[in-house]
Amino acid sequence: MPSAHSTKRKAPLPGSSHKPSKRARNDKAPLLSEVIEIDDDSDDDLELKDILAQIKAQEDSERLAKQLQDDNEPSTSRTRDHDVINLSVDDDAAIAQRLAEEWAKEDAALNESVHEGRTASSGTGPSLKSTLTPLEGISLNTDASNRTTRPDDALQTYRAVFTRTRSCSKCGKDVKSPRGCVMFSDASIPPMRALAIFETLGGFDRQFMTERAESASRALAMSKNKSTSKSVGPGGTGYGTGQTQYNSRASASKLKFSEQTPVKKRSPWDNAVLRTFDLLAQLLPSPYADDPQVYDMLPHASIGHLVSLSQLPTLLATLLRNDSVTDWIARKETYNAMLSLLRRMADCELTIQCLIGQRWDTATTCGIEDWMWCDGEITWTTNSSGEPEILPPLYTYFKKLTKQSEAFLVGATQMLGEGGNDDEIDETMMQGTSLCGDIIAARDDLERVIAVLGRPSSSADRDNRVNNPDSTTHTRRTSRGKGRDLSIHVDKRYEEACEKLCFKHVSLAENATTTTGGLHYGNYNYATQLAQTQTSTRNPKNRLHLLKELAVTATSLPPGIWVRVDEVRNDAIKVMIAGPEGTPYAGGLFEFDCFIPLEYPHTPPSMHLRTTGGGKVRFNPNLYDSGKVCLSLLGTWPGSPEEQWSPKSTLLQVLVSIQSMILIDAPYFNEPGHGQANVKSPVSIEYNRNISQQTTKWAIVDWLQDKHGKGIWRDVIASHFTIKGEKIREQIIAWNKENSSIRSYQAPQLQYGNYYPVTTNNVAQCEDLLANFDKGMRTIESWKIDGDEE
């Protein structure tokens, strides 16, 4: 009769890789993983013998199947194909450990097999060679050639890992790989990570493309009901229409679906995004975990290519390019999940390439699952030369997001310190401050990881690519000759430098204080307004609006516009705008003071031009020698209602209007009554001759003085003239051919009613502007040597 306290051990689950040890089979000591149950009515001896007999029979069956399989296989592929067949039952640690031992002995065979597999995969469907190579390529190969290979080409080698038919470990029958089984719920993680990642990305792609199609339909329906208005008209220059007039780098995207719509409750799509991020953060390798597994240290080589080929980078780019701080806060959970995913991607050399490596612009996609099963195609956008279009790395967008966060934090921290009576605004500010802090902290973590990997991530990377134009894919070689190539190179370098310096919080105040104890802004045109509003309080909603707008401006400025915001008074702003090429303002820098009134955004900002030659030069019918900026968007020029300022207008619109609609190639016709613009008109040509002369003196040469070496524009001046110096010098020489007085410049005097300066005949005041330009260039070179510019 059995004992009242006999034990019964459960047999291993079908498909489990766990095999009882000899110790367990002898019943001397149970393994920790075994489940022990109390059973008063069972016959433990008989049942235990039966279980052990079944285990032994199963082991003998598997051993016999393996022996038969080995006898029938070529010796060159026997071991590796066995790995593929048992992929579904072996755990990650066993696979990685076995492969690590094989790599040391078979590197030469591995390289040859991978090469043959890629060659064979160029045909229709996987070949025999390609089915034998997937697991062979598991390595941390992150050389330059791998980073410049399109993900679909790179994944050809591993295609069979996810689609091939495998033999059942028990009965030997063929079993097809599962397909399309992933639903974003709280399901457990499958044991084979690469397969799990593939299935997760496949399920995500299906939902992503469905949501994008539905969003496109909604956008099309809305556009049909939306009236449009023109932004160009006669009798005035630069006015708003309630829409941003410049499609900024930060906000440009092919399609912005639900990410731009603030929501109080998560939509089904947002839930799917959140679960996708959480699941992938668990699946991706975590080599820096407290207890890293073998898989975390030796991940499958396909996972980086899987991520790159999926639609995940497209979604990440959309979220990172999102300019709406309001939307960040409304979708805080999604953004926090994204930050966790980015951190995990940065932990592994395979997936970090998805963040810092170049991306290819997808033209059409069937989704990674259909592509893997050869049920569809993925095509890439190409340029006129047939070369694939390259997109900026995701990390570029992330850096812009952190810059927006920093701009928001500066004002938000101060606003929280002041307190307020609006609980809703206070809660928004606290949530926004918390999220922005998390974004900046994630940036710091990513930069540390990138530095450890030896991947330049900021200015060092940019400078390296600028100094070595052949090493960057952004500098395209054309058939127009080296001169054209050099121009493209300079423009790209200039754009990157502008992006780096475009927005900063600085101190605009001087060390002295006013009689009331406030800060003294002696070099600021609106110092009186600042003093008058020193003890005034801005409406909390208006203050929050300004902070959000400045955050967007931080990453939305086009090349050639720089903004400096006072770190104490956010309503005190200075702006520098470069004259566009092809205009009489080319190469010049024009400084403006900007003041944000308390009623903003219900009233427009105030703008004052400081670059006037000491009040002697009127550079444009819209830019007076007194500093007045004549612009309908500012309310200083009449126009129709849609041309005037509205609460939806922005400071960014004002700045872009000045650059693109005032500093133009035929400024003479900005004056009403002068007719339609005609650059070949004699009066316009004469007007431009005089303007270009004054530009050379007051907007170019005047900035190349040592007195500006310690000012707030020091880095902008050095960057602008260092990069564009040769081009600006050529421009001055060309202007001198049209107007020789550039090399014998004389101080101007304005005659009432004229729109350009008239010079005197005082020979003692002559100045060679070209010679002074060369002298000034040597001056700013010393700033780079002795200075501390970023």
Secondary structure, DSSP 8 states (H G I E B T S, - for coil): ---TT-EEE----TT------HHHHTTSS--TTS-EEE-SS--HHHHHHHHHHHHHHHHHHHHHHHHHHHHHS-TTTHHHHHHHHGGGTS-HHHHHHHHHHHHHH-HHHHHHHHHHHHHHTTSSS--HHHHHSGGGG-S----HHHHTS-HHHHHGGGHHHHH--EE-TTT--EE----S---SSS----S-HHHHHHHHHHHHHHHHHHHHHHHHHHHHHHHHT-----S--SS------SS-SS--TTT--S---GGGS--SS--HHHHHHHHHHHHHHHHS--TTSSS--HHHHS--TTHHHHHHHSSHHHHHHHHHH---HHHHHHTHHHHHHHHHHHHHHHTSTTTTHHHHS-EE-EEE---HHHHHTTSS--EE-B-TTS-B-EE--HHHHHHHHHHHHHHHHHHHHHHHHH--S-HHHHHHHHHHHHHHHHHHHHHHHHHHHHHHHT---SHHHHHHHHH-GGG-TTS---TT-HHHHHHHHHHHHHHHHHHHHSEEEE--SEEEE-TTS-EE-TT-TTHHHHHHTTT----HHHHHHHHHHHHHHHHH--TTEEEEEESS-TTEEEEEEEB-TTSTTBT-EEEEEEE--TTTTSS--EEEE--STTTT---BTTB-TT-BB--GGGTSS---GGGS--TT--HHHHHHHIIIIIS-S-GGGGSTTS-S--TT-HHHHHHHHHHHHHIIIIIIGGGSSGGGTTSTTHHHHHHHHHHHHHHHHHHHHHHHHH-GGGGGB--EE--TT-SS-EE---GGG-B-HHHHHHHHHHHHHHHHHH----
